[in-house]
Structures are given as C-alpha cells and as structure tokens.
Amino acid sequence: MSFPGVGERDSTSHDERTNLPDQVVPGSDYRDIEVTYRLATRLTGSPQHRPPSGQRA
C-alpha cells in the first residue's frame, strides 16, 4: 500500500482471518470465511510540512 503526497508517515496494518488456513492454495475454494483488515496511518513530520487541515496530502 502506498500513500502519495508530502510528509513522513507512520503506518500499521493488521488482518484477522476466520476459517482460512495460514497458507491459502491458489485456485482453491474456501467457504464461510471472514477477513477483517485494519489500516492506520498518521503524519509524523513537523507541522510546516503537513497540508492545511481538511486538505489531502
């Protein structure tokens, strides 16, 4: 995943998988599965390098 724009970022992600093996097999069908994916990012640079509030980086 990439975050285009200006400024240093600190990012983390985590997924929770239910009813899937650790290694999935391409072409295999898996039923009754659930994947929850969480992504968080924040700007870590100094305030003068951040975009104005409400604007995208």
N, C-alpha and C positions, 0 to 999 in steps of 0.2 A: 504494500500500500504506500502511496506517496502523497505528500501534502505540498502542492505547489504554492509558491508565494514567498514572502520575505519573512525572515525571523527564524531563530533557533526554536526547536520544538522538543518536547519530551513526550513520547508516545508509548502506550502499552496496549496489548490486546490479550484476550482470553476467550477460549471457547469451551463449552460444555456439550458433550455428545452423549446421547442416550440410545442404547440398542445398536451401537456400531462398534466393530472391532477396532483395536488400535491401528491396524493396517487394513485399509479397505482394499478390495480387489477390483481393478478396473473391469467394467462390463458386468459386474455382479449386481443383483437387485437386493436392496435392503428395504424392509418394510417396518412400519411403525417406529420411525426414528425421529429424533428431535435434535437440532443443533441450535444452541444459543451462542451468539457471538457478540462480544463487547469490545468496543474500541474507545479509547480516551486519548486525547492529545491536548497539550497546552503550550502556549508560547513561553519560552524561558529567557529570552533576550531582554535587554534593557528596554524600558518603556519608549524611548525615542525611536526604536526600530520596529515598534508594533504599529499596525494600522489603527486609525481612529476607531473608537467604539462603534459597533454596528456595521463596520465595513469588513469585507473578506480580505484575507492576506493574499 
